[in-house]
Amino acid sequence: MCCLCHISAGTQLSLHKGECCPGHDRKHVPKHCVARVVMTSNECKLKSMIITTVHNKTFCIDPKLDWAKKLRFTNASPTSNPKKCLKKP
C-alpha cells in the first residue's frame, strides 16, 4: 500500500506500509473529512497518526494534539458530501 504524506514544509513524499513519518503536518483535518486513521509502527522514532481524507489525501499528524486524540478514540464518520471538505492540492 502506498500513500502520499504532506508535511508542514509542503513537500510530498511516498510512505509505504510499515514506514515512518519524517515529520508532522500542522493541518487540522475536520472529523467529517476523515476516511481512515492509523498509527505508525511502534518501531518508528516519531509516533504519528496517518490520517487519510475522503479525497485520498494523507497527512502525518502528532497524536498528542487534542483534536487528533478525539479522532483516534472515536469512529471516523466521513461526510456523505465530500464537497464539504476542501479539496486542496
C-alpha positions in Angstrom: 0.0 0.0 0.0 1.4 3.4 -0.9 0.2 6.8 0.2 1.3 10.4 0.0 2.2 12.4 3.1 2.1 16.2 3.2 4.5 17.6 5.8 4.5 21.1 7.1 7.3 22.2 4.7 4.9 21.4 1.8 7.0 18.5 0.5 5.2 15.4 -0.8 6.8 12.0 -0.3 5.7 8.4 -0.5 5.1 6.3 2.6 4.8 2.6 2.3 3.1 0.4 4.8 5.3 0.0 7.8 7.4 3.1 7.1 7.6 6.1 9.4 6.6 9.7 9.0 9.5 12.1 8.6 7.6 14.9 10.4 4.2 16.1 11.5 1.9 18.2 9.4 0.2 21.1 11.2 -3.0 20.9 9.2 -6.2 20.4 11.2 -8.4 17.8 9.4 -12.1 18.1 10.3 -13.6 14.8 11.6 -16.2 14.7 8.8 -13.4 14.8 6.2 -11.5 11.8 7.7 -11.9 8.5 5.9 -9.2 6.5 7.8 -6.9 6.8 10.8 -3.9 4.5 11.5 -0.9 4.8 13.9 2.6 4.4 12.6 4.6 1.3 13.8 5.9 1.2 17.4 9.3 0.9 15.8 9.1 4.5 14.4 11.1 7.1 16.3 8.4 9.7 15.7 5.0 8.5 16.8 2.4 9.7 14.3 -1.2 9.2 13.2 -1.6 8.8 9.5 -4.9 10.4 8.5 -6.4 9.8 5.1 -9.2 12.2 4.0 -12.3 11.5 1.8 -10.2 13.0 -1.1 -7.5 10.4 -0.5 -5.0 13.0 0.8 -2.8 11.6 3.6 -1.3 13.6 6.5 1.2 12.7 9.3 -0.3 14.2 12.5 1.1 14.4 16.0 -1.1 12.0 18.1 -0.7 14.3 21.1 -2.8 17.0 19.6 -6.2 17.3 21.4 -8.2 17.2 18.1 -6.2 14.2 16.9 -6.8 12.3 20.2 -10.5 12.6 19.6 -10.2 11.1 16.2 -8.2 8.2 17.4 -10.7 7.2 20.1 -13.9 7.7 18.0 -15.0 6.1 14.8 -14.4 8.4 11.9 -17.7 9.1 10.2 -16.9 10.6 6.7 -19.3 13.1 5.3 -21.8 11.9 2.8 -21.0 15.1 0.8 -17.2 15.2 0.1 -17.6 18.6 -1.4 -17.9 20.0 2.1 -14.3 19.1 2.6 -12.0 21.5 0.9 -10.1 19.7 -1.8 -6.6 21.3 -1.8 -3.6 20.1 -3.8 
